[in-house]
């Protein structure tokens, strides 16, 4: 989540082996997020992290790390800031792409972004998302919000199979992946994993805690 400590945390994640860093731009009503990310968004808003401040944070992170950076937020933020303006300013600040969690694939198709598909997505929607996604396709492993779970969702395997049938773009699995064991199991199916809530929990112990957690994930994927 964007905030004063984000550049240092991003460096720790990179040092731990992260290939990409997703940076949350906080929104007051994050419908796709569970309690951990909601709390992080609330803290960021209390710290004064509005869109302009988040973009400045993105610039600071860009100066601190070499890996690609992907802001993740909600459509209302872009609507208020200006769709084209946000896209241009985010790219200028160092974003490699964008994730807009609640923006359907066929809305604002001109906005380059990573598309999300879920177990509830139809084959037609998966095909459309795969053809328009920016770089990789985000597989939401559960029909619900983000957050740590006790085991990997059984819905991931059939979702990967359906996506593989229509596209060759890389598939990254996220939502609910919280342990090295789950990450390894997901990586046997998909091309990569996205870990959010568990990483935020690790970051509560500071950069060292986050770096150690990411290193555990990386070791499990080798």
Wavefront OBJ file of the C-alpha trace (Angstrom):
o trace
v 0.000 0.000 0.000
v 1.300 3.462 -0.850
v 2.711 5.252 2.185
v 5.839 6.808 3.672
v 7.527 3.439 4.182
v 6.679 1.987 0.768
v 10.043 2.619 -0.946
v 11.930 0.830 1.827
v 9.433 -2.040 1.826
v 9.685 -2.323 -1.954
v 13.472 -2.588 -1.708
v 13.084 -5.353 0.837
v 10.638 -7.208 -1.406
v 13.009 -6.897 -4.364
v 15.941 -8.091 -2.273
v 13.817 -11.049 -1.170
v 13.269 -12.079 -4.779
v 10.074 -10.371 -5.932
v 9.839 -10.037 -9.717
v 7.191 -7.304 -9.552
v 5.787 -5.004 -6.873
v 2.100 -4.141 -6.756
v 1.346 -0.846 -4.985
v -2.125 -0.208 -3.659
v -3.596 3.229 -4.194
v -6.080 3.408 -1.290
v -9.802 3.744 -1.857
v -12.396 4.258 0.852
v -14.654 1.394 -0.293
v -12.386 -1.397 -1.600
v -15.008 -3.993 -2.520
v -12.574 -6.698 -3.650
v -10.378 -6.518 -0.576
v -10.495 -8.403 2.682
v -9.784 -7.016 6.165
v -5.980 -6.846 5.928
v -5.897 -4.717 2.779
v -8.862 -2.676 3.998
v -6.956 -1.793 7.160
v -3.886 -0.903 5.113
v -5.994 1.369 2.898
v -7.522 3.053 5.936
v -4.054 3.690 7.401
v -2.860 5.120 4.097
v -5.827 7.467 3.877
v -5.218 8.576 7.481
v -1.629 9.339 6.459
v -2.949 11.647 3.741
v -2.305 9.360 0.809
v -4.527 10.747 -1.925
v -3.970 10.242 -5.649
v -1.287 12.913 -6.075
v 0.568 11.656 -3.014
v 0.324 8.064 -4.247
v 1.812 9.059 -7.592
v 4.670 10.792 -5.800
v 5.158 7.635 -3.739
v 5.263 5.659 -6.976
v 8.061 7.925 -8.228
v 10.004 7.364 -5.022
v 9.601 3.600 -5.332
v 10.653 3.741 -8.982
v 13.890 5.397 -7.857
v 14.423 2.712 -5.215
v 13.945 -0.543 -7.160
v 14.493 -2.067 -10.591
v 11.513 -4.435 -10.792
v 8.277 -3.436 -12.586
v 5.721 -1.511 -10.505
v 1.970 -1.940 -10.907
v -0.480 0.323 -9.066
v -3.745 -1.386 -8.065
v -6.846 0.630 -7.303
v -10.530 1.140 -8.113
v -12.397 2.817 -10.942
v -13.844 5.619 -8.804
v -10.357 6.959 -8.157
v -9.665 7.170 -11.887
v -13.083 8.675 -12.534
v -12.374 11.456 -10.045
v -8.817 12.085 -11.216
v -9.491 11.690 -14.938
v -9.019 8.445 -16.850
v -6.486 9.574 -19.427
v -4.758 11.880 -16.972
v -4.303 9.065 -14.450
v -2.955 6.678 -17.064
v -0.455 9.238 -18.318
v 0.626 10.390 -14.859
v 1.014 6.834 -13.556
v 3.178 5.839 -16.518
v 5.241 8.992 -16.112
v 5.713 8.184 -12.415
v 7.051 4.728 -13.228
v 4.101 2.336 -13.529
v 4.677 -0.602 -15.850
v 0.931 -1.210 -16.017
v -2.236 -0.764 -13.937
v -4.763 -2.974 -12.164
v -8.265 -1.566 -11.706
v -9.986 -4.180 -9.597
v -13.614 -3.312 -10.315
v -13.392 -2.207 -13.956
v -14.995 -4.738 -16.352
v -12.923 -5.765 -19.317
v -15.270 -4.138 -21.842
v -15.407 -0.778 -20.042
v -12.716 1.769 -20.918
v -10.999 -0.647 -23.317
v -8.545 2.104 -24.274
v -7.028 1.998 -20.762
v -4.003 -0.323 -20.847
v -4.195 -2.519 -17.786
v -3.799 -6.027 -16.436
v -7.155 -7.781 -16.713
v -8.607 -10.007 -14.013
v -10.661 -13.148 -14.501
v -12.319 -15.312 -11.863
v -13.818 -18.796 -11.575
v -17.194 -17.202 -12.335
v -15.970 -15.663 -15.617
v -17.423 -17.155 -18.779
v -15.145 -18.559 -21.454
v -16.061 -15.585 -23.627
v -14.996 -13.109 -20.918
v -11.743 -14.968 -20.327
v -10.979 -14.805 -24.049
v -11.790 -11.081 -24.185
v -9.674 -10.376 -21.106
v -6.750 -12.378 -22.470
v -6.827 -10.509 -25.780
v -6.856 -7.095 -24.122
v -4.687 -7.608 -21.043
v -1.432 -5.741 -20.630
v 1.360 -8.275 -20.338
v -0.204 -10.963 -18.151
v -3.581 -12.210 -17.001
v -4.516 -12.046 -13.319
v -6.335 -15.194 -12.215
v -8.511 -14.554 -9.167
v -8.516 -17.935 -7.472
v -11.675 -17.435 -5.412
v -15.131 -15.952 -5.863
v -14.735 -13.466 -3.051
v -12.411 -10.906 -1.499
v -8.674 -10.947 -0.924
v -7.241 -12.433 2.232
v -5.198 -15.290 3.611
v -6.809 -18.728 3.441
v -6.006 -22.101 4.930
v -5.566 -23.879 1.598
v -5.253 -23.188 -2.100
v -8.578 -22.771 -3.853
v -9.647 -25.860 -5.821
v -11.096 -23.459 -8.380
v -7.627 -22.487 -9.620
v -6.853 -25.609 -11.666
v -10.000 -25.475 -13.834
v -9.577 -21.715 -14.264
v -6.009 -22.193 -15.491
v -7.182 -24.898 -17.884
v -9.867 -22.629 -19.339
v -7.435 -19.740 -19.697
v -4.749 -21.900 -21.320
v -7.306 -22.973 -23.911
v -7.644 -19.424 -25.238
v -4.328 -17.665 -24.626
v -0.566 -17.973 -24.401
v -0.088 -14.888 -22.198
v 1.453 -15.526 -18.763
v -1.053 -16.416 -16.047
v -0.488 -15.119 -12.511
v -2.658 -16.473 -9.715
v -3.695 -14.340 -6.757
v -6.259 -13.852 -3.961
v -5.900 -16.220 -1.020
v -2.302 -17.338 -1.611
v -0.574 -16.794 1.709
v 2.072 -19.468 2.402
v 5.125 -20.791 0.569
v 3.364 -24.146 0.207
v 0.325 -22.551 -1.411
v 2.560 -20.472 -3.667
v 4.410 -23.581 -4.824
v 1.158 -25.412 -5.513
v -0.229 -22.460 -7.466
v 2.987 -22.102 -9.460
v 2.688 -25.701 -10.618
v -0.475 -24.595 -12.425
v 0.095 -20.930 -13.292
v 3.173 -19.006 -14.409
v 3.462 -16.926 -11.252
v 1.741 -15.922 -8.040
v 0.522 -12.660 -6.539
v 0.602 -12.385 -2.747
v -1.064 -9.384 -1.122
v -2.629 -9.784 2.319
v 0.049 -12.116 3.674
v 2.760 -9.752 2.431
v 1.077 -6.814 4.167
v 0.964 -8.811 7.390
v 4.675 -9.591 7.044
v 5.361 -5.906 6.359
v 3.941 -5.055 9.789
v 7.285 -6.374 11.088
v 9.077 -3.861 8.874
v 11.258 -4.307 5.802
v 13.178 -7.190 7.353
v 9.967 -9.111 7.989
v 8.698 -8.537 4.467
v 12.032 -9.400 2.890
v 12.226 -12.664 4.803
v 8.672 -13.596 3.826
v 9.282 -12.888 0.134
v 12.494 -14.914 0.302
v 10.494 -17.859 1.648
v 8.069 -17.560 -1.240
v 10.887 -17.337 -3.753
v 12.605 -20.398 -2.298
v 9.371 -22.367 -2.591
v 9.105 -21.532 -6.285
v 12.560 -22.699 -7.281
l 1 2 3 4 5 6 7 8 9 10 11 12 13 14 15 16 17 18 19 20 21 22 23 24 25 26 27 28 29 30 31 32 33 34 35 36 37 38 39 40 41 42 43 44 45 46 47 48 49 50 51 52 53 54 55 56 57 58 59 60 61 62 63 64 65 66 67 68 69 70 71 72 73 74 75 76 77 78 79 80 81 82 83 84 85 86 87 88 89 90 91 92 93 94 95 96 97 98 99 100 101 102 103 104 105 106 107 108 109 110 111 112 113 114 115 116 117 118 119 120 121 122 123 124 125 126 127 128 129 130 131 132 133 134 135 136 137 138 139 140 141 142 143 144 145 146 147 148 149 150 151 152 153 154 155 156 157 158 159 160 161 162 163 164 165 166 167 168 169 170 171 172 173 174 175 176 177 178 179 180 181 182 183 184 185 186 187 188 189 190 191 192 193 194 195 196 197 198 199 200 201 202 203 204 205 206 207 208 209 210 211 212 213 214 215 216 217 218 219 220 221 222
